[in-house]
Amino acid sequence: MQLTLEFGGGLELLCESVKIHKVNVDPPNGTEKFIMKDLLTWVRTNLIKERPEMFMKGDSVRPGVLVLVNDCDWELSGQLDTTLEDKDVVVFISTLHGG
Amino acid sequence: MEEAVMKPTKKGGGRLCCICNLRRAALKRPKTLEQICRECFYEVFEEEIHQVIVDNQLFKPGERIAIGASGGKDSTVLACVLAELNRRHNYGLDLFLLSVDEGITGYRDDSLETVKRNEVQYGLPLKIVSYKDLYGWTMDEIVKMIGLKNNCTFCGVFRRQALDRGASLLKVDKVATGHNADDIAETVLLNILRGDIARLSRCTSIVTGEDGPIPRCKPFKYTYEKEIVMYAYFKRLDYFSTECIYSPNAYRGFAREFIKDLERIRPRAILDIIKSGEDFRISTSTKMPEQGTCERCGYISSQKWCKACVLLEGLNRGLPKMGIGRSSRGLNNDPKKDKDMKQSNGTKSIENKQCGSLDF
């Protein structure tokens, strides 16, 4: 399935300064659903080129990183358990850079 | 400002906004845990800031106000919201953008381009003051001379004064800065850990420096960083978010991380820490630093020379370590004063601090 991932607020610097990534991902072996938790693992392995600790802490995003799925705060859709579908747009924005 | 295109979705159960009950909720407010739609969010976000401005009488009709503008998220949203509230509620303010050019190639030059676009987008006149003009040195030149140790001390001391000098050139009555609730909670915590009584007692004040040349105020004192970033994202505001090239990894250190961890567990914790800071009572027998003026430049100072003049003298004489740390090198070396200083918790000496220790 195809997803559009957008990195902002400085997080793009962790993926070679590219803000928008169109990617193809598949549910992990033996499962049907692809959830945010799977996406984070995938992003960390495939897109983040440096300082992964700026993006993740434990198995979630680092506190202070906002996540929106189709322009909706992921805190409303179950955070790590949010099920993703084809053509979804996921946005990651760091709030940790100066003001 | 083009709004993001919303894709119809089934996610979040398509839960409705708990304010209007009409539209789909787009975010969860950290302050109240309410789930609200984008339109209601704009409304409550802006009107809460209006309420803070009114309740604290931050501005008077006819005043000239400079917005300290770095091109970053907080000051960009502040400029946007203040321009809007000034129109909507007839504050009668003359608003200006005031930026400091530290002279950092690849960082400040880029963020100043953002501020120049903001000047056009919000129709606010912009004034830029530079370290080069004020002090004769750019940060690039300073770093070339002193290296990457202590450079944030120079930058912080110079910036604080530069904002005041810019404000007096603009003849404004007050400077509004974009410090948000997360920043203030972080500073309360840092000042407690450092035992810095003088700063602890003033860091939660919404208006500071009323005894100094130009007062400063913080309209975002109770505004969560999450909401500021959400507002900027939904409204597609143009802001700059690169870290300073001279302080990589200085993401405000452990206090910031701790605040964000707390927020995840219980978002109200941020407001609670601010409240705790406000409720601190400083014992009247605690000796606080006396405020005077710098003999050299006339800027406010608790010592013979202000910190900027001491640092500048060091640079110009090729002794850049002068004025750094608690040592007795330097020009304010008066044994009597030194003794006083120890009694007042040493609050007068500026030790090297990582950048991001915010200017309050």
Boltz contact constraints between the chains, C-beta under 6 A:
constraints:
  - contact:
      token1: [A, 9]
      token2: [B, 241]
      max_distance: 6.0
  - contact:
      token1: [A, 10]
      token2: [B, 241]
      max_distance: 6.0
  - contact:
      token1: [A, 63]
      token2: [B, 260]
      max_distance: 6.0
  - contact:
      token1: [A, 63]
      token2: [B, 261]
      max_distance: 6.0
  - contact:
      token1: [A, 63]
      token2: [B, 264]
      max_distance: 6.0
  - contact:
      token1: [A, 64]
      token2: [B, 260]
      max_distance: 6.0
  - contact:
      token1: [A, 66]
      token2: [B, 229]
      max_distance: 6.0
  - contact:
      token1: [A, 69]
      token2: [B, 11]
      max_distance: 6.0
  - contact:
      token1: [A, 70]
      token2: [B, 7]
      max_distance: 6.0
  - contact:
      token1: [A, 70]
      token2: [B, 9]
      max_distance: 6.0
  - contact:
      token1: [A, 71]
      token2: [B, 4]
      max_distance: 6.0
  - contact:
      token1: [A, 71]
      token2: [B, 6]
      max_distance: 6.0
  - contact:
      token1: [A, 72]
      token2: [B, 12]
      max_distance: 6.0
  - contact:
      token1: [A, 72]
      token2: [B, 26]
      max_distance: 6.0
  - contact:
      token1: [A, 73]
      token2: [B, 27]
      max_distance: 6.0
  - contact:
      token1: [A, 73]
      token2: [B, 28]
      max_distance: 6.0
  - contact:
      token1: [A, 75]
      token2: [B, 28]
      max_distance: 6.0
  - contact:
      token1: [A, 76]
      token2: [B, 12]
      max_distance: 6.0
  - contact:
      token1: [A, 76]
      token2: [B, 25]
      max_distance: 6.0
  - contact:
      token1: [A, 76]
      token2: [B, 28]
      max_distance: 6.0
  - contact:
      token1: [A, 76]
      token2: [B, 35]
      max_distance: 6.0
  - contact:
      token1: [A, 77]
      token2: [B, 11]
      max_distance: 6.0
  - contact:
      token1: [A, 77]
      token2: [B, 12]
      max_distance: 6.0
  - contact:
      token1: [A, 93]
      token2: [B, 229]
      max_distance: 6.0
  - contact:
      token1: [A, 95]
      token2: [B, 225]
      max_distance: 6.0
  - contact:
      token1: [A, 95]
      token2: [B, 229]
      max_distance: 6.0
  - contact:
      token1: [A, 96]
      token2: [B, 251]
      max_distance: 6.0
  - contact:
      token1: [A, 97]
      token2: [B, 241]
      max_distance: 6.0
  - contact:
      token1: [A, 97]
      token2: [B, 243]
      max_distance: 6.0
  - contact:
      token1: [A, 98]
      token2: [B, 72]
      max_distance: 6.0
  - contact:
      token1: [A, 99]
      token2: [B, 72]
      max_distance: 6.0
  - contact:
      token1: [A, 99]
      token2: [B, 73]
      max_distance: 6.0
  - contact:
      token1: [A, 99]
      token2: [B, 74]
      max_distance: 6.0
  - contact:
      token1: [A, 99]
      token2: [B, 178]
      max_distance: 6.0
